[in-house]
Amino acid sequence: MDAFPLIEISGPAHVRGQQYGRQAAARIRRGIAHYASQLAAMAFDTAAVAELVRTFLPIIEQFEAGYIEEMRGIAEGAEVAFEDIVLLNARTEILKLATRPALRARLAAQDGCTGVVVLPEAARARQVIHAQNWDWKAECAETAIVLRIRNPDGPDVLTFTEAGGLARSGLNAAGIAITANYLQSDRDYRDIGVPLALIRRKALEQPHLALAMHAVHATAKSAANNMIVSGSRAGEGMAIDFECAPDEAFLLHPEAGLLVHANHFVSPVALAKLRDTGIAATPCSIYRDRRVHDLLAPRRGAITLDDVKAALADDFATPWSVCRPPRAGMDGTLTATVATVVMQPALGVMEVAPLPALGATFTRYTLEMERAARAAAE
């Protein structure tokens, strides 16, 4: 499997978008075709998608108007419809908010994911390791990219995302990193909130950890989601897991320098206040987090990048395993661990392996942290 292409963009929002769209046009069109054909097969046409997009636009504009300009630029650069770029950035929300009940049932998400953070006290190199398996539709191995953003108004960003998306997992030049895992609750889709991809991008644009955590904690969402935010510098680090309902967040903290999360609510406070409705679609979540935790815990104080990669490659109970080979999901959709992403935020280093269950080959992507530090000082 070929490495995910690196796309680099810079300048004002609209210009960045045009650069992005031109460079990633083929993968953007492939991603649009994938989701559009799935919707069209169930009689949800482009007009219906456009109507849902219009619902989101005022909310996105209030959250960050520049994101609309960037998405318009992406559409121009890739020569596709603006609504299709919004679809890529709000695909979880748009797929689930489709107004026909039969459509919503058939599009039940199985966006798996297992996230892990190792803090300096648990790591051999005394550096934060922040990593994730992204479990989603196997076809997305051909539509994902790594995006490097030279940001004129904040820290540079390095993010792994579906082509056309503004962010997914990533890190920035301030040593902040984020990963996300699907959750589902009985509070979901009562109101329209900010698309999750844009919340992650906002967190990665922040120069301070507190502001990144504020973006995750305080932004209203359409549905539940789990986001792990870490901050690090040489020899020091912090991470908090935010189990987000649409209207509040429940916090989980590392234990002895180790934090692992899959796709079910863990916070006792959360479970006392809402109902987890996602385990039926991802029953393997119940043990995936424990498998990764138990593989890493005996090595506390000496955990390495290779240890994290090995834990995320665990094939216990395959194909319902931490590292998922391509297989049919509960709804018949072909799913897989699309990528393993392993980050060293303090160093500005991200390693990504596509479809790791078929043989993990990691490619290294970097930010120039010294250049970014000089720019911040200036």
C-alpha positions as CSV (number, residue, x, y, z in Angstrom):
1,M,0.0,0.0,0.0
2,D,1.4,3.4,-1.0
3,A,2.1,6.0,1.7
4,F,-0.4,8.7,2.2
5,P,0.6,11.8,0.1
6,L,1.8,14.9,1.9
7,I,0.0,18.1,0.9
8,E,1.5,21.5,2.1
9,I,-0.5,24.7,2.0
10,S,0.1,28.3,3.2
11,G,-1.3,31.8,3.0
12,P,-4.8,33.2,3.7
13,A,-7.7,30.9,4.1
14,H,-9.0,31.0,0.5
15,V,-5.5,30.7,-1.0
16,R,-4.7,27.7,1.3
17,G,-7.9,26.1,0.1
18,Q,-7.1,26.5,-3.6
19,Q,-3.6,25.1,-3.0
20,Y,-5.1,22.1,-1.2
21,G,-7.8,21.5,-3.8
22,R,-5.4,21.5,-6.7
23,Q,-2.9,19.2,-5.0
24,A,-5.4,16.7,-3.6
25,A,-8.0,16.9,-6.4
26,A,-8.0,13.2,-7.4
27,R,-8.4,12.0,-3.8
28,I,-11.0,14.6,-3.0
29,R,-13.1,13.5,-6.0
30,R,-12.7,9.9,-5.0
31,G,-13.9,10.6,-1.5
32,I,-16.9,12.6,-2.8
33,A,-17.9,9.9,-5.2
34,H,-17.7,7.3,-2.4
35,Y,-20.1,9.1,0.0
36,A,-22.3,10.5,-2.8
37,S,-22.8,7.0,-4.3
38,Q,-23.7,5.6,-0.9
39,L,-26.3,8.3,-0.4
40,A,-27.6,8.2,-4.0
41,A,-28.2,4.4,-3.7
42,M,-30.7,5.2,-0.9
43,A,-32.4,8.0,-2.8
44,F,-30.7,10.8,-0.9
45,D,-29.7,13.1,-3.8
46,T,-27.4,16.1,-4.2
47,A,-30.3,18.5,-3.5
48,A,-31.0,16.9,-0.1
49,V,-27.2,17.1,0.7
50,A,-27.2,20.8,-0.3
51,E,-30.1,21.5,2.0
52,L,-28.3,19.9,5.0
53,V,-25.2,21.9,4.1
54,R,-27.1,25.1,4.2
55,T,-28.2,24.2,7.7
56,F,-24.6,24.0,8.9
57,L,-23.3,27.1,7.2
58,P,-24.5,29.8,9.7
59,I,-23.1,27.6,12.6
60,I,-19.7,27.2,10.9
61,E,-19.5,30.9,10.0
62,Q,-20.2,31.9,13.6
63,F,-17.6,29.3,14.8
64,E,-14.9,30.3,12.3
65,A,-15.7,32.2,9.1
66,G,-12.3,31.4,7.6
67,Y,-13.2,27.7,7.4
68,I,-16.0,28.5,4.9
69,E,-13.5,30.5,2.8
70,E,-11.0,27.6,3.0
71,M,-13.6,25.1,1.9
72,R,-14.7,27.4,-1.0
73,G,-11.0,27.5,-2.0
74,I,-10.7,23.7,-1.8
75,A,-13.8,23.4,-4.0
76,E,-12.4,25.8,-6.6
77,G,-9.0,24.1,-6.6
78,A,-10.4,20.6,-7.0
79,E,-13.1,21.8,-9.4
80,V,-15.9,20.3,-7.4
81,A,-19.1,21.7,-5.7
82,F,-18.6,23.6,-2.5
83,E,-21.4,21.5,-0.9
84,D,-19.4,18.4,-1.5
85,I,-16.4,19.8,0.4
86,V,-18.7,20.6,3.3
87,L,-20.0,17.1,3.1
88,L,-16.5,15.8,3.5
89,N,-16.0,18.0,6.6
90,A,-19.3,17.2,8.1
91,R,-19.8,13.7,6.8
92,T,-20.6,12.1,10.2
93,E,-23.3,14.7,10.9
94,I,-24.7,14.8,7.4
95,L,-24.9,11.0,7.1
96,K,-26.7,10.7,10.4
97,L,-28.9,13.8,9.9
98,A,-30.4,12.5,6.7
99,T,-34.1,13.0,7.3
100,R,-35.4,9.6,6.2
101,P,-35.4,7.1,9.2
102,A,-34.6,4.2,6.9
103,L,-31.5,6.0,5.6
104,R,-30.3,6.8,9.1
105,A,-30.7,3.2,10.2
106,R,-28.7,1.9,7.2
107,L,-25.9,4.5,7.7
108,A,-25.3,3.4,11.3
109,A,-21.7,4.5,11.9
110,Q,-19.0,2.0,12.8
111,D,-16.1,4.5,13.0
112,G,-14.1,2.5,15.5
113,C,-10.7,3.8,16.6
114,T,-8.5,3.2,19.6
115,G,-6.5,6.1,21.0
116,V,-3.5,6.1,23.4
117,V,-1.3,8.6,25.1
118,V,1.9,7.8,26.9
119,L,3.2,10.6,29.1
120,P,6.9,11.3,29.7
121,E,7.0,9.5,33.1
122,A,5.9,6.3,31.4
123,A,8.1,6.6,28.2
124,R,11.7,5.6,27.8
125,A,12.5,8.8,25.9
126,R,10.7,10.9,28.4
127,Q,8.5,12.4,25.6
128,V,4.8,12.3,25.0
129,I,3.6,9.6,22.5
130,H,0.1,10.2,21.2
131,A,-1.3,7.6,18.8
132,Q,-4.4,6.1,17.3
133,N,-5.9,3.5,15.1
134,W,-8.5,4.9,12.7
135,D,-11.1,2.3,12.0
136,W,-13.5,3.3,9.2
137,K,-14.4,2.4,5.6
138,A,-11.6,0.5,4.0
139,E,-11.9,2.5,0.8
140,C,-10.7,5.6,2.7
141,A,-7.2,4.2,2.5
142,E,-7.3,5.6,-1.0
143,T,-8.8,9.0,0.0
144,A,-6.8,10.0,3.0
145,I,-3.8,12.4,3.1
146,V,-1.4,14.1,5.5
147,L,-1.8,17.9,5.4
148,R,0.9,20.4,6.5
149,I,-0.4,23.9,7.1
150,R,1.9,26.8,7.2
151,N,-0.3,29.0,9.4
152,P,0.2,32.8,9.2
153,D,-1.9,33.5,12.3
154,G,-0.8,30.7,14.7
155,P,1.2,27.5,15.0
156,D,1.9,25.3,12.0
157,V,-0.2,22.2,11.8
158,L,0.3,18.6,10.7
159,T,-2.8,16.6,10.4
160,F,-3.9,13.2,9.0
161,T,-7.4,13.5,7.4
162,E,-9.6,12.5,4.5
163,A,-8.7,14.5,1.4
164,G,-10.8,17.7,1.5
165,G,-11.1,17.6,5.3
166,L,-9.7,20.4,7.4
167,A,-8.4,18.1,10.1
168,R,-8.7,14.7,11.9
169,S,-5.8,13.5,14.0
170,G,-2.8,15.8,14.3
171,L,-0.2,17.9,16.1
172,N,0.9,21.5,15.9
173,A,4.1,23.4,16.4
174,A,3.1,24.3,20.0
175,G,3.4,20.7,20.9
176,I,-0.4,20.1,21.0
177,A,-1.9,17.0,19.6
178,I,-5.4,15.6,19.2
179,T,-7.1,12.2,18.2
180,A,-10.7,11.3,18.2
181,N,-12.9,8.3,18.6
182,Y,-16.6,7.7,17.7
183,L,-19.1,7.7,20.5
184,Q,-22.9,7.5,20.4
185,S,-25.5,8.6,23.0
186,D,-29.2,9.0,23.5
187,R,-28.7,12.8,23.3
188,D,-27.3,12.9,19.8
189,Y,-28.9,14.9,16.9
190,R,-31.3,16.9,18.9
191,D,-29.7,20.1,17.8
192,I,-27.2,21.1,15.1
193,G,-23.7,21.8,16.3
194,V,-20.3,22.5,14.9
195,P,-18.9,19.6,12.7
196,L,-16.4,17.5,14.5
197,A,-13.6,18.0,11.9
198,L,-13.7,21.7,12.4
199,I,-13.5,21.4,16.2
200,R,-10.3,19.4,15.8
201,R,-8.9,21.9,13.4
202,K,-9.7,24.7,15.8
203,A,-7.9,22.9,18.6
204,L,-4.8,22.4,16.4
205,E,-4.7,26.1,15.6
206,Q,-4.3,27.1,19.2
207,P,-0.9,28.3,20.6
208,H,-1.8,27.2,24.2
209,L,-3.0,23.8,25.5
210,A,-5.8,25.5,27.6
211,L,-7.2,27.1,24.4
212,A,-7.1,23.8,22.5
213,M,-9.0,22.1,25.4
214,H,-11.5,24.9,25.5
215,A,-12.3,24.4,21.8
216,V,-13.0,20.7,22.5
217,H,-14.8,21.1,25.8
218,A,-16.9,24.2,25.2
219,T,-18.1,23.8,21.5
220,A,-21.6,22.5,21.0
221,K,-21.8,19.4,18.9
222,S,-24.5,17.5,17.0
223,A,-23.5,14.2,18.5
224,A,-21.2,12.5,21.0
225,N,-17.5,12.1,20.3
226,N,-14.4,11.3,22.2
227,M,-11.4,13.5,21.8
228,I,-8.0,13.2,23.5
229,V,-5.9,16.4,23.7
230,S,-2.3,16.4,24.8
231,G,0.3,19.1,25.2
232,S,4.0,18.5,25.5
233,R,7.5,20.0,25.5
234,A,10.9,18.4,26.3
235,G,10.4,16.0,29.2
236,E,7.0,17.2,30.2
237,G,3.4,16.6,29.1
238,M,-0.3,16.5,29.9
239,A,-3.3,14.7,28.4
240,I,-7.0,14.7,29.0
241,D,-9.7,12.6,27.4
242,F,-12.9,14.4,26.7
243,E,-15.9,12.1,26.4
244,C,-18.2,14.6,24.7
245,A,-22.0,14.5,24.7
246,P,-23.5,17.2,22.4
247,D,-24.0,19.6,25.2
248,E,-21.3,18.7,27.9
249,A,-18.0,16.9,28.3
250,F,-16.8,14.4,30.8
251,L,-13.1,14.2,31.7
252,L,-10.9,11.2,32.0
253,H,-7.2,11.5,33.2
254,P,-4.2,9.3,32.6
255,E,-3.3,6.7,35.2
256,A,0.4,6.4,36.0
257,G,1.2,8.1,32.7
258,L,-1.0,6.0,30.4
259,L,-4.4,6.8,28.8
260,V,-6.3,4.6,26.4
261,H,-9.8,5.0,25.0
262,A,-11.9,3.1,22.4
263,N,-15.6,3.6,21.5
264,H,-17.7,3.5,24.6
265,F,-18.3,5.8,27.5
266,V,-16.2,5.1,30.5
267,S,-16.8,8.1,32.8
268,P,-19.0,7.1,35.7
269,V,-20.5,10.6,35.6
270,A,-21.4,10.2,31.9
271,L,-22.9,6.8,32.4
272,A,-25.1,8.2,35.3
273,K,-26.4,10.9,33.0
274,L,-26.8,9.4,29.5
275,R,-27.2,6.1,27.7
276,D,-24.4,4.8,25.5
277,T,-26.1,3.7,22.3
278,G,-23.0,2.8,20.3
279,I,-21.7,-0.4,21.8
280,A,-24.3,-2.4,19.7
281,A,-22.4,-1.3,16.5
282,T,-18.9,-1.7,18.0
283,P,-19.0,-4.5,20.6
284,C,-15.2,-5.0,20.3
285,S,-14.7,-1.6,21.9
286,I,-15.4,-3.3,25.3
287,Y,-12.0,-5.0,25.2
288,R,-9.9,-3.1,22.7
289,D,-9.0,-0.4,25.2
290,R,-8.1,-3.0,27.8
291,R,-5.9,-4.9,25.3
292,V,-3.8,-1.9,24.5
293,H,-3.6,-0.8,28.2
294,D,-2.6,-4.3,29.3
295,L,0.0,-4.6,26.6
296,L,1.6,-1.3,27.5
297,A,1.2,-1.1,31.3
298,P,3.9,-3.7,32.2
299,R,6.5,-1.4,30.4
300,R,5.6,1.8,32.2
301,G,8.8,3.9,32.5
302,A,10.3,2.3,29.4
303,I,7.5,2.4,26.7
304,T,8.9,3.1,23.3
305,L,7.4,4.0,19.9
306,D,7.7,0.4,18.8
307,D,5.8,-0.7,21.9
308,V,2.9,1.6,21.0
309,K,3.0,0.4,17.4
310,A,2.9,-3.2,18.5
311,A,0.0,-2.6,20.9
312,L,-2.0,-0.9,18.2
313,A,-1.1,-3.8,15.9
314,D,-2.7,-6.3,18.3
315,D,-4.7,-9.0,16.5
316,F,-6.4,-10.7,19.5
317,A,-9.9,-11.8,18.6
318,T,-9.3,-10.9,14.9
319,P,-11.2,-9.7,12.8
320,W,-12.8,-7.9,15.8
321,S,-9.4,-6.8,17.0
322,V,-7.5,-3.6,18.0
323,C,-6.0,-3.7,14.5
324,R,-8.9,-4.5,12.2
325,P,-8.3,-6.3,8.9
326,P,-10.8,-5.4,6.1
327,R,-14.0,-7.1,7.0
328,A,-17.8,-6.7,6.8
329,G,-19.2,-4.6,9.6
330,M,-22.5,-5.1,11.4
331,D,-24.2,-3.4,8.5
332,G,-22.3,-5.2,5.8
333,T,-20.0,-2.2,5.0
334,L,-16.4,-3.1,4.4
335,T,-14.4,-1.6,7.3
336,A,-10.8,-1.8,8.4
337,T,-8.1,0.0,10.4
338,V,-7.5,2.5,7.7
339,A,-4.4,3.9,9.3
340,T,-2.2,3.8,12.5
341,V,-1.0,7.3,13.4
342,V,1.8,7.7,15.9
343,M,2.9,11.1,17.0
344,Q,5.7,12.7,19.0
345,P,4.2,16.2,19.4
346,A,7.2,17.8,21.2
347,L,9.4,16.8,18.2
348,G,6.8,17.7,15.5
349,V,6.9,14.1,14.2
350,M,4.0,12.0,12.9
351,E,4.3,8.4,11.5
352,V,1.4,6.9,9.6
353,A,0.9,3.4,8.3
354,P,-2.0,2.7,5.8
355,L,-4.1,-0.5,6.3
356,P,-1.6,-1.8,9.0
357,A,-3.4,-5.2,9.3
358,L,-2.1,-6.0,5.8
359,G,1.5,-5.2,6.8
360,A,2.4,-2.0,8.7
361,T,4.8,0.3,6.8
362,F,5.2,3.6,8.5
363,T,6.0,6.9,6.7
364,R,7.5,9.8,8.7
365,Y,6.1,13.3,8.3
366,T,7.5,16.3,10.2
367,L,7.0,20.0,11.2
368,E,10.0,22.2,11.4
369,M,9.7,23.0,15.1
370,E,12.7,25.3,15.2
371,R,11.4,27.4,12.3
372,A,8.0,27.5,13.9
373,A,9.5,28.6,17.3
374,R,11.4,31.4,15.6
375,A,8.3,32.6,13.8
376,A,6.3,32.5,17.1
377,A,9.0,34.6,18.8
378,E,9.0,37.1,16.0
